[in-house]
Structure formats: C-alpha cells, structure tokens
Amino acid sequence: MHPKTMDLSLERTAEVARRLDIRFSVPVITVAGTNGKGSTCAMLESIARHAGYRTGLYQKPELVHFEERCRLNGAPVAADELVPHFAAVEAARLDGGDITLTQFEFSTLAIVRLLSMAEVDVIILEVGLGGRYDSVNAFDTDCAVITSIDLDHMEWLGPDRESIGLEKAQIMRPGKPCVVSDPLPPATVVQHGESIGADLWLVGRDFNHSGDRQQWGWAGRGRRYHGMSYPALRGANQLLNAAGAIAAFEALRERLPVNAQAIRTGLALVELPGRFQVVPGQPALVLDVAHNPQAVAALALNLDAMGFFPRTHAVFGAMRDKDIPGLLAKMVPLVDVWHCCTLPTARAAPAAELASMVQAALAGRSGTPVAVHTHDSPSAGLNAAAAAAEAADRIVVFGSFYTVGGVLKHGLPRLSAGHLP
C-alpha cells in the first residue's frame, strides 16, 4: 500500500486514530529503548496479572505468528479477533481522504483499537523503533519507560547515544512519570524530561537495586522490597529491566496498586521466548534474539556464566544493516563451530556473506581451527549443529528475531545427541 516499508512520521497514524476515535479508559504504559523493551513489557504484564489485573499488551516483532504481537491476559489473540479491527482501520483510512499506511502503522492501529475496546485494566505498548515518530507515540501514555540505550538503527535515529536517546525520550509526557532504567542514560534523555516537566524516575536517584548470589532487593521513593528471588528471565541485565518495571508500578501506585507478593510472583514466573532462553537437552540449546553489540555482549557474558561446555556451536543469521563485525567480536572467543544462515527477508545478509565476515573475524587467531558452514535456513543450521554436537556441548542460536523464529516455527526443539535414545 505505502511506497516505503518505513516512513517515520506520526501524522498518518494520528489522523486515522482520530477517525477511529480510539480512546483509553485504563492506564497506559509505553516502553521504549534499544535493549530490554520486550523483557520489561513481559515483566509488567506478569506482575499486573499476578496482582489480579486484566492486561493488554502490544509487543513486537513476532517470532513465528503475527498474533503474538497482541496479548490479552497473557495469551496471544486469535486471528479472527484481529480481523474486524483491520477492517475498521481500512475503512477509516479511506473515509474522508485516502491515507496510505505502512504495514507497521496499519498493524499498530488495528491492535491498539482492539486493546482500547477490550475488557482490561492496564495496557502496555512496546515502541518499535525510536520513539518520536514511532506509531505507538501517536497515543498518550500514563507512564513511559525507557530501557537501555545503545547504537542501533543509526540510519534512522542518529549517529550516537545522545541522538538516539533524544528520539526515544519523545515518548515522555509533561507531568507524567517516566522511568529510565538505563543506569547511564544519555544526557539528552534527562534534559528533555526536565524541559517538558516529566516526572523522571532515574536509577541511583529515585530507585535502585542491589543483591547477592541468592537474592536481590529494590528501593524507591519511600518503598522497599527485600529478599526477592531473581527474575525467571536469565541474565544479569534482567535485573535492570525488573527494577524499571517495579518503578513503573510505584509511579502508578494511585491508579494501579500492586502488592509485594504480586511483584515477587510476577518476576519469578515471567516468560519470554528468545531472551537467553535455555532449552534443556543434550546438547543444551540457547535461544537469544540479540542483534546489536550491546545485546550480544550481554549474551556473551551470560554464556560465559553458564559453566564449562566442551564445544559451543553457533547458529547465526543477521540483517545486513546491523553492525555484524561488532556482533562477531563479542562471540568469536566463545564459539567453536559456526553455522551461518540465510534468513527469509531481503534485509538479511546471505549465509555466504556472513561466513566471509566470520572468517575475517577469525583471521589471526591461533589454536584449534574453527569450522564455518552455510545453510539456507536457521532450521537447517540447527539440524546440522545438532547432528555434529556431542551430548555435553551447547548450541547458541542468535542474531535476529528471524533466526530464533526460524528454529521455533515447528515448535520448541528438544535435542538429543546422536548416541542417545
């Protein structure tokens, strides 16, 4: 429909939303950031549900099925439930003058309309890219959350963290709380919040967290939680996301109170596929959608903390516009066998191109030679890795939502080494 796959602006989305008369009668939480958005949204949803609230969540992108983008009370909506809202968007964009919409704009309007009409107590909206011109920003928020900020989508958002941070800061609203869970936020984020009069919640000033090997605690404006179990989502970086999620509920306490047990249980039982997801089996399987240097650095740190594995096999696919050398630099020291995959989108780098970049990253390294293979799909790469791996090895699938989604499209893999029953 639209001549571009991406056309960053709010005017078209806002006008169709006006024609649709989309309104919210419940609190809205909007989440932006480079890394940690999906995890934070999942934690917000889980805590709210364990507090007894009915939840609506718009998240993106999907791993396998489009319906994953819209969740009601913890479950994806049925396709049939979405169809009337797509029809309503189509009618509204034609009524009063034809408005062209990108796929993302169209999808956002349909899903937000569904959520606005659903019987829920809180709505959580995940920003797709940036903040200023993302379609989600056409709707006002009661609490903004900005997670960690790093270099990604630089062709759209700017060349450095300060520029990118300013784009994401546009989801703030005057007089409304904004939780910044990045421990070292760009100065532009804080400056913008102060300039518009947002109620900023900053790590180290308005809330903080601490912990040991067994438990952790959170402290904020006049409230503390002690002796909590670590979040079910693995990785040290998830503590930042959990702390931000708790701060968001504290900022909304007058409208959306939650108790300590809901926070404890919600974090202990939260689920989100593809975020350092460790699938038990022989060999062990790790699924992670990490696709920028900051996220892959966190993945490498988490892999290093898993303990000893004789060999690590990587199934890798990535978009050509990503900092692929930056991704590889973090993972090359950990990987013994590479399986590079072609992904089903024109943006992706072909397997042969990825293999050449892996070889370049390996150049000059001493020690045991590292094998590099190519495959036409992530599932083919995983099958080859599983066939070659020993029971005590591990396989890591990473680099893109398409990479992880490609191995999940037929269900969660359960691996058994060749000599095992």
FENSULLIN-V353295 format. One record per residue. D_CENTER is the distance of its C-alpha to the mean C-alpha in whole Angstrom. Layout:
d_center=D_CENTER
d_center=D_CENTER
//
This chain:
d_center=27
d_center=26
d_center=27
d_center=24
d_center=21
d_center=19
d_center=21
d_center=20
d_center=22
d_center=22
d_center=26
d_center=25
d_center=23
d_center=24
d_center=28
d_center=27
d_center=25
d_center=28
d_center=30
d_center=28
d_center=29
d_center=25
d_center=26
d_center=24
d_center=26
d_center=24
d_center=21
d_center=18
d_center=15
d_center=13
d_center=10
d_center=9
d_center=9
d_center=8
d_center=6
d_center=5
d_center=4
d_center=3
d_center=6
d_center=8
d_center=8
d_center=9
d_center=12
d_center=13
d_center=14
d_center=15
d_center=17
d_center=19
d_center=20
d_center=21
d_center=23
d_center=24
d_center=23
d_center=22
d_center=18
d_center=17
d_center=13
d_center=12
d_center=8
d_center=7
d_center=8
d_center=10
d_center=11
d_center=15
d_center=16
d_center=15
d_center=16
d_center=13
d_center=12
d_center=14
d_center=15
d_center=18
d_center=19
d_center=16
d_center=17
d_center=16
d_center=19
d_center=22
d_center=22
d_center=26
d_center=24
d_center=22
d_center=25
d_center=27
d_center=25
d_center=24
d_center=28
d_center=28
d_center=26
d_center=28
d_center=31
d_center=30
d_center=29
d_center=33
d_center=35
d_center=36
d_center=35
d_center=33
d_center=30
d_center=28
d_center=24
d_center=21
d_center=19
d_center=16
d_center=19
d_center=20
d_center=18
d_center=16
d_center=20
d_center=21
d_center=18
d_center=18
d_center=22
d_center=22
d_center=20
d_center=22
d_center=25
d_center=24
d_center=25
d_center=23
d_center=23
d_center=19
d_center=17
d_center=13
d_center=12
d_center=8
d_center=10
d_center=9
d_center=11
d_center=13
d_center=14
d_center=18
d_center=18
d_center=15
d_center=17
d_center=15
d_center=17
d_center=20
d_center=20
d_center=21
d_center=19
d_center=21
d_center=18
d_center=16
d_center=13
d_center=12
d_center=10
d_center=11
d_center=12
d_center=13
d_center=15
d_center=13
d_center=14
d_center=18
d_center=20
d_center=18
d_center=18
d_center=20
d_center=21
d_center=20
d_center=18
d_center=21
d_center=21
d_center=17
d_center=17
d_center=20
d_center=18
d_center=15
d_center=18
d_center=19
d_center=17
d_center=19
d_center=22
d_center=26
d_center=27
d_center=24
d_center=22
d_center=19
d_center=17
d_center=16
d_center=14
d_center=15
d_center=18
d_center=19
d_center=18
d_center=20
d_center=23
d_center=23
d_center=20
d_center=23
d_center=25
d_center=24
d_center=23
d_center=27
d_center=28
d_center=27
d_center=28
d_center=25
d_center=25
d_center=22
d_center=21
d_center=21
d_center=20
d_center=24
d_center=26
d_center=24
d_center=23
d_center=22
d_center=22
d_center=24
d_center=24
d_center=26
d_center=26
d_center=26
d_center=25
d_center=23
d_center=24
d_center=23
d_center=25
d_center=25
d_center=27
d_center=30
d_center=28
d_center=27
d_center=26
d_center=27
d_center=27
d_center=24
d_center=22
d_center=19
d_center=16
d_center=16
d_center=12
d_center=14
d_center=14
d_center=16
d_center=13
d_center=12
d_center=15
d_center=14
d_center=11
d_center=14
d_center=16
d_center=14
d_center=14
d_center=18
d_center=19
d_center=17
d_center=20
d_center=22
d_center=22
d_center=23
d_center=25
d_center=28
d_center=26
d_center=24
d_center=25
d_center=24
d_center=26
d_center=25
d_center=25
d_center=23
d_center=20
d_center=22
d_center=21
d_center=18
d_center=16
d_center=19
d_center=18
d_center=14
d_center=12
d_center=9
d_center=10
d_center=9
d_center=8
d_center=12
d_center=13
d_center=17
d_center=19
d_center=23
d_center=25
d_center=28
d_center=26
d_center=23
d_center=20
d_center=16
d_center=13
d_center=10
d_center=8
d_center=9
d_center=10
d_center=12
d_center=14
d_center=13
d_center=10
d_center=13
d_center=15
d_center=14
d_center=14
d_center=17
d_center=18
d_center=17
d_center=19
d_center=22
d_center=22
d_center=22
d_center=26
d_center=28
d_center=28
d_center=30
d_center=28
d_center=25
d_center=24
d_center=21
d_center=20
d_center=18
d_center=17
d_center=16
d_center=16
d_center=19
d_center=18
d_center=16
d_center=18
d_center=19
d_center=22
d_center=19
d_center=17
d_center=20
d_center=22
d_center=20
d_center=20
d_center=24
d_center=25
d_center=24
d_center=24
d_center=28
d_center=27
d_center=25
d_center=24
d_center=23
d_center=22
d_center=22
d_center=19
d_center=20
d_center=19
d_center=22
d_center=19
d_center=19
d_center=21
d_center=24
d_center=24
d_center=28
d_center=26
d_center=23
d_center=26
d_center=28
d_center=26
d_center=25
d_center=29
d_center=29
d_center=27
d_center=29
d_center=32
d_center=35
d_center=33
d_center=36
d_center=36
d_center=35
d_center=34
d_center=31
d_center=31
d_center=29
d_center=28
d_center=27
d_center=26
d_center=26
d_center=22
d_center=20
d_center=22
d_center=25
d_center=24
d_center=23
d_center=26
d_center=28
d_center=26
d_center=27
d_center=30
d_center=31
d_center=29
d_center=31
d_center=31
d_center=30
d_center=27
d_center=24
d_center=21
d_center=18
d_center=16
d_center=13
d_center=13
d_center=11
d_center=9
d_center=13
d_center=14
d_center=13
d_center=14
d_center=17
d_center=18
d_center=17
d_center=19
d_center=22
d_center=20
d_center=19
d_center=21
d_center=24
d_center=26
d_center=29
d_center=31
d_center=34
d_center=37
d_center=35
d_center=36
//
